[in-house]
Amino acid sequence: MSKEKEMTTLGTSVGSDDGQSLNVSENSIPENTSEFNNFEEDFRKMQQEMFRQMDPSYLKTITMTELYDTVYQSRPPLIDGLIYPGTYLFVGAPKLGKSFLMAQLAYHISTGTPLWNYPVRKGTVLYLALEDNYNRLQKRLYQMFGTEGTENLFFAISASQLGKGLDEQLQGFIQEHHDTKLIIIDTLQKVREIGGDNYSYANDYDIITRLKKFADSCGVCLLLVHHTRKQQSDDRFDMISGTNGLLGAADGAFLLQKEKHTSNAATLDVSGRDQQDQRLYLSRSHERLIWELEKTETELWKEPPEPLLEEITRRITKDNSVWQGSPTELVLLLDVDIKPNVLTLKLNVNAGRLLNEYGIRYENSRSHDGRKVSLHFEQA
């Protein structure tokens, strides 16, 4: 092989990975230096922001524009109009039939069976029946539901207290059962820490706040069975045993009451952050001991149709399940008279509804190429 050929071969191989020659132009050094300086500047700003947020006096805030520019994926209700992810109190007098209604809710959610014609989303349920034993549970469930069992409903008749192992037990269960949607603690008093300050407002508020933090982080509904006090009140929810700290920290509450203790008729008052206040009139079956809905005081409120979401559902279907592009391209696809930035704002706000009601996941991201949105059909 000649020396000339050897030199040619060596000169070609050095830059073969990136396709660039060994010759360095005069403009390349300043360009690379600029990119490095930009990276250094971004890193410096990131460090400054990190140290600023570590300062105890720092108050993290976001603007209204930033709020609108963010997509928050809401979690769908377990039972439409009744039970949502979060932390709820379920309150009633002793021996009123609360545990039977808890078993009913647990069974319907674990099987996905509609309850009183309310749509139900199926998921795993954990029921801490801390005032029962397995023999009583067996007889109760058989009387209520017959021989139709389910693998998605789990029971425990003992558990640790809050702050003394309960958190770890619940977390461990969810790690084993990722589709857990509902955890019932029957009763709250059984898992409360023992102390002389149990019934102060601060302590009541702290207990529910700790449980709410767990429920929110795991995306489950935590239903806490609790008792009413004997004193009557004009506001029914003031009859919850303990201080107002319990209800103040919870996402909502259910109150089961009878006019006569021997009657099979009862009212179920519902109040919460994610649903309208309502009253349900129930009656308890003599034969099966299940609660049946007689009537509701008011019809459940439903959001009016949103034309933009309706138009998306016509374009994004099971057969045409994925779309990606810019907001401008989405405006053209939907053929709507709306500015691209207004379109993304409306979809940011309605992302949860689009997913929960129509089964279409919406995502919005920004890169150096501009803003990109995506729509993905997930369920019917």
VEXSEVO-727192 format. One record per residue: residue in three letters; y, z, x of N, C-alpha, C in turn. Coordinates in steps of 0.05 Angstrom, whole numbers, plus 5000, padded with zeros to 4 digits. Example, Ala and Ser with C-alpha at 12.3 -4.5 7.8 and 13.67 -1.06 7.14 Angstrom:
BEGIN
ALA488651565264491051565246493451565264SER495551425257497951435273500151575258
***
This chain:
BEGIN
MET497650005017500050005000502550005018SER504449835013506849815029508650055025LYS510350105044512250325042514150285019GLU514950025014516749964992515550034965LYS512949974962511550044937511250334933GLU510650484955510450774953513050894943MET515250804954517850924947518550864918THR517750624909518250554881516750724862THR514150774869512450934851513451224850LEU514251334872515251614872517851634857GLY519551444860522151454846521851434817THR519851304806519451274777518251524765SER516451654779514851874767516452134763VAL518552174778519952434777521252484750GLY522352284738523752324712522152224689SER519552204692517852084670517652254646ASP517952514647517652694624519852644603ASP522352604612524452584593525652304592GLY524552124607525451844606528151794619GLN529151994635531651964648531251894678SER533051734689532851664718533951894734LEU533551874761534552084779537552064783ASN538751834776541551804780543151994762VAL544952144772546552324756549352214753SER550152154729552852044725554952254728GLU557352174731559652354734560052524709ASN559352404686559952544660557752744653SER555352724665553152904657553653194664ILE554853244687555253524695557153664677PRO559453554671561253684652560053724625GLU558353524615557153554589555153784589ASN553453804608551554024610552954294613THR555154294628556654534632557854624605SER558854434590559954494564557954624545GLU555454504545553354614528552654894536PHE552554934563551955204573554055404565ASN556655314567558855494560558755564530ASN558055364513557755414484555555614479PHE553355584493551155774489551956054498GLU553356064521554356324531556256454512GLU558056294500559956394481558556494456ASP556656344445555156434422553656694427PHE552456714451550956954458552857194460ARG555257144471557257364474558157454446LYS558557264428559457344400557157494386MET554657414391552457554379552257844389GLN552657874415552658144426554858314414GLN557258204412559558354401558958434373GLU557758254356557158324329555058544327MET553058524345550958724345552059004352PHE553759014373554959274380556859374359ARG558159194345560059274324558559394301GLN556259284294554659394272553259654279MET552859704305551659954313553660184313ASP556260124311558360324310558160474283PRO557860744284557660894259559960854240SER562260774250564560744233564760464221TYR562760294228562860024217561860014188LEU563359874171562659844143561959544139LYS559459484133558659214130559559114102THR560858884102561858764077561258464077ILE561258354053561058064051563157974031THR564157734034566257634016564857523991MET566557473970565457353946564457073951THR565756933969564856663977562056673990GLU561756864008559156904021556956984001LEU557757143981555857233961554856993945TYR556756813937556056573922554456373939ASP554856393966553556203984550756283991THR549756503980547156613987545256583964VAL542756503970540656483949539056743949TYR539156893927537557133924535257073905GLN532857083915530457023899529757273882SER530257263857529557483839526557483833ARG525557723826522757743820522357733790PRO520357593780519957553751519057813738PRO519557843712518658083698515558093697LEU514558333694511658363690510958303661ILE512658403643512458343614515158263605ASP515458013596518057903590519558083570GLY522058153578523758313561523158603561LEU520958693575520258983574520159103602ILE518559003620518059133645518658933668TYR520259033687521158873710520459023736PRO520458893758520059033783522359233787GLY521659463798523659683801522359953795THR523960153790522960423785523960513758TYR521960583741522560663713521260923706LEU522761083689521661323678520361253651PHE518061363646516861343619516461623609VAL518061693588518461973580517562013552GLY516462253547515562333520514562613521ALA514362733497513363003495510463013503PRO509463253511506563273518504763203494LYS502463093501500363033481501362843459LEU503162653467504262463448502862203448GLY501262153468499961893471501061713493LYS502561843511503761683533501561563551SER499461713557497361613575495861383562PHE495561383536494261163522495960913525LEU498560943522500360713525500360613554MET500260803573500060723601497560563607ALA495360653596492860503599493060223587GLN494460213565494759953551496459763568LEU498659863579500359693597498759603621ALA497259793633495759733657493659523652TYR492259543630490159353623491259073618HIS493459063603494558803597495658653621ILE496958803639498058673663495758593682SER493758763684491558703703489858473693THR489958413667488458183656490157943649GLY492857993649494657773642494657713612THR493657903596493557863567496257933554PRO497357763537499957823524499858093509LEU502058243511502258503497504258473475TRP503358513450505058493426506558223426ASN505258013434506357743436508457713457TYR508757913475510557883498508857753521PRO509857543533508457423556508057623579VAL505757613592505057803613504357643638ARG505257723661504457603687502357773700LYS500157653705497757793715498157893744GLY497158133749497158243776495558493778THR495058583803493558833807495259073799VAL493859273787495159513777493759753789LEU495359953799494360203808495360423789TYR493460573778494160783758493261053770LEU495261213778494761483787494661673763ALA492361713752491961883729491462173738LEU493662303746493362553761492962793743GLU492962753716492362973698489662923683ASP488162723693485662653680483262683699ASN480862633689478562603706477162343699TYR475262253715474061993711472461973685ASN471262193677469762193652471562133628ARG473862273628475762233606476861953606LEU477461843630478461573632476461373622GLN473961413629471861233621471661223590LYS471561443577471361453548473861333535ARG476161393546478661293534478760993536LEU478160883559478260593563476260443546TYR473860563543471760443527472560433498GLN473860653488474760663461476960453455MET478660413475480960243472480259943475PHE478559883495478159603503475159513502GLY473359693495470559613493469459563521THR467659373523466159323548467559133567GLU469859023559471258823575472758963598GLY471558983621472859103644474458903661THR475758993682477258823699477158933728GLU477058753747477058833776479858873786ASN481858823770484658843780485959103772LEU484559293760485659543752484259763766PHE485759913782484660133799485760403790PHE484060603792484760873783484361073807ALA486061283806485661513824486561753809ILE485061973812485662223797486862433815SER487262373841488662553859490162383880ALA492462493889494062353909495762563923SER496862483946498562663961501362683947GLN502962863957505662893946507662713961LEU509862663948511962503960512962643985GLY513062484007513862604032511662734048LYS509262754035507062884049504562704047GLY504962444048502762254049502662054027LEU504062104005503961913982505061643990ASP507161644005508361384013506361214028GLU504961344047502961194063500561104046GLN499761274027497561194010498260953993LEU500660943981501460723965501860473982GLN502960504005503360274023500660164032GLY498760334037496160244045494760084023PHE495060183998493860033976495059753973ILE497659733975498959473972498159283995GLN497759394019496859224041494059114036GLU492459264022489759174015489858983991HIS491759023973491958863948494758743947HIS495058503958497758383961498958303935ASP497258263914498358183888498958423870THR499258653881499958893865502658853851LYS502658903825505158873810506059133797LEU504159313791504959553777503459793788ILE504960013793503760263801504760473781ILE502960603768503560813748502961083761ILE504861263760504461543770504661723745ASP502461833738502162003713501162273721THR502862463727505762473721507362503747LEU510062473744511962503766511762783777GLN511462983760511363263769509163313789LYS506963173786504563203804505063123832VAL507062943837507562853864510162953876ARG511663113860514163223871513663433892GLU515463443911515263653931515863923919ILE514464123928514864393918517164523933GLY519164633918521364763931523164893910GLY524865073919526565223901528865053889ASP529464813901531764663892530864413877ASN528464423865527264183853528964063831TYR530464233816531764133792534764103796SER535764083820538564023824538963723820TYR541463643814541963363810541463203836ALA542263323858541963183884538963143891ASN537363343885534563323891533163123873ASP533863123847532662933828533462653836TYR535962613843536962353850535562253876ASP535162433895533862363920530962273916ILE529562423898526762353893526462073882ILE528062003862527861743850528761523870THR530861593885531861393905529761323925ARG528261523934526161473954523961303942LEU523161363917521161193904522160913898LYS524760893891525960633885526060463911LYS526660583933526760443958524060323965PHE521960473959519260373964518560143945ALA519160183919518559973899520059713905ASP522559743913524159503918523159353943SER522459503964521559383988518859243984CYS517259333966514559213961514659023938GLY516859013923517058823900515258893877VAL514759153872512959243851514559393830CYS513359443807514459623787513059893790LEU514660103792513660373794514360513768LEU512360583753512760713727511961003729LEU513961183725513661473729513561613702VAL511261723696510961863670512162143673HIS513762223653515162473655515462583627HIS516262833625516462973599519363003590THR519563043564522163103552522463413551ARG524963503547525363783543525563833513LYS525464083504525364153476528064123462GLN530264163478532864153465533463863456GLN534563843431535363593420538063503431SER538663243430541163143440541862893424ASP544562843421545462603407544562353422ASP544662363449543562143465540662203472ARG538862043462536062103466535262123495PHE536461963512535661973540536662223555ASP538462373542539162633553536962843550MET534862773535532662953531530562943554ILE531062773574529262763597529363023612SER527063143617526863393630527963373659GLY529563563667530863553693533863483690THR535063393711537863323710538263023706ASN540762943702541362663699540962503724GLY540362633746539862503771537362323770LEU535462393753532962233750533661953739LEU535061963716535761703703537861553718GLY539661703731541861583746540861403769ALA538661483782537661333805535561123796ALA534361153773532260973764533560703754ASP531860503753532760243743532760243712GLY531360433700531360443671529360653661ALA529060673635527360873624526260783597PHE523960893591522660853565522361133553LEU523061163527522861423514521161393489LEU518861523489516961513466517361773449GLN517861733423518361963406516961923379LYS516162153367515162163339516962343323GLU517362263297518762443279517062683273LYS514462633269512562853265510362833285HIS509663053297507663043318504962953308THR504362993282501762913271501762623261SER504062493262504262223252503262023274ASN502361793264501561583283503861393288ALA506161423275508461253279510261363301ALA511461193317513161283338515261063344THR517361143357519360953367519260953397LEU519760713408519860683437522660573444ASP524360743455527060653463526960553492VAL528260323497528260203523531060163533SER531660253557534260213569533960163599GLY535259953608534959883637537059693646ARG537159663673539159483685538559193680ASP535959123678535258843676534558753648GLN534858923628534258833601536158983582GLN536358863558538058983538536859243527ASP538559423517537559653504536259573477GLN533959693471532559613447530759843437ARG529959813413528160013401525759873388LEU523359963395520959843384519660053366TYR518659973343517260153324514260103328LEU512860313335510060293342508360453323SER505860383320503960553306501360563322ARG499960783321497560813337495060783319SER493260613328490860553312489060793312HIS488060873288486161093285483561033300GLU482660783298480060713309480060683339ARG481860523349481860453378483860613394LEU485660753380487760913394489660753410ILE489860493405491860333419494460323403TRP496660273417499260263404499759973395GLU500559943370501059673359504059663351LEU505259423355508059383349508359313319GLU509959473305510559423277513059243274LYS515159303289517559143287519359223310THR521459063315523459123335526159153320GLU527859323330530459363317532259123320THR532058993344533658753349531858553364GLU532458303360530958093375531758103404LEU529858043421530358033449532457813455TRP534457893471536457693479535357513500LYS535857253497535057053517537456893526GLU537456833552539656673562539656393549PRO541956293542542056023530541155813550PRO540155583541539255373560541455293579GLU540755233603542655143623542054843628PRO543854663620543254373622542554283651LEU543754413671543154333698540254393705LEU539254623697536454703703534554523687GLU535354453662533654283646533454003659GLU535653903671535553643684533753653708ILE533753873723532053903747529153893739THR528454033717525654033708524653763700ARG526453583692525653313685525053143710ARG526253233733525853073758523653193776ILE523553463776521553593793519253683776THR516953553780514653603764512153643781LYS509953693769507453723784506753473800ASP507353233788506752983801508952903821ASN511253013819513452963837514653233846SER513053373862513453663866515453743887VAL516253563905518053643927520353453929TRP522753563933525053403939526753543959GLN527853403979529653513999531853314004GLY534253424009536553254015539153404015SER541353264016543953394016544853443987PRO546853623983547853663956548953403943THR550153233960551152983949548852813938GLU546652803954544352653945543152763920LEU543253033917542153163893543853093868VAL546453083872548253003850547452723840LEU546952533859546152263852543452263838LEU541552423848538952433836539052533807LEU540652743802540752853775542652703757ASP544452543769546352383754548052563737VAL549252763750550952953736553852933746ASP555752983729558552973736559453243746ILE558853293771559453553783559753523813LYS561553673825562053653854559653783869PRO558853673892556553773906556754073913ASN559154173921559454453927559154633903VAL560054533880559754683855556854683846LEU555454463851552654443844551054653859THR551454673886549954873902550655153893LEU553155203886553955473878552355543852LYS552355363833550955423808547955463812LEU546755313831543955343836543355593852ASN545255673870544955923884544756163864VAL546456153844546556373825544156363807ASN543156123800540956093781538256053794ALA538056103820535456053835533256223823GLY533756473817531656643805530756543778ARG532656463762531856363735530356103737LEU531155933756529755673760526855723767LEU526355923784523655993792522056133770ASN523256333758521856493738521256343713GLU523056183703522756043677521455773680TYR522055633702521155363705519255313728GLY518755513744516855493766517755303788ILE520355283793521355113814522955283833ARG522155273858523455433879525755273891TYR528055393893530455253904531255403930GLU531755243951532555353976535055203986ASN536755344000539255234010539655324038SER540055134057540455214085542555034097ARG543755134119545754984133544954954162SER545354714173544754664201547054494213HIS546754404239548754244251549053964238ASP546953894222546953634208548353664181GLY549053904173550253944147548454114129ARG549254144104547754304085545354144073LYS543054284072540654164060539654344038VAL538754214016537554363995534754253990SER532954423980530254333973529354453947LEU527754303933526654383907523654343909HIS522154543901519254533904517954643878PHE516354473866514954563841512554743849GLU512454983837510355173845508455233823GLN509355243798507555313776508555193750ALA506755173731507555063705509055273690
***
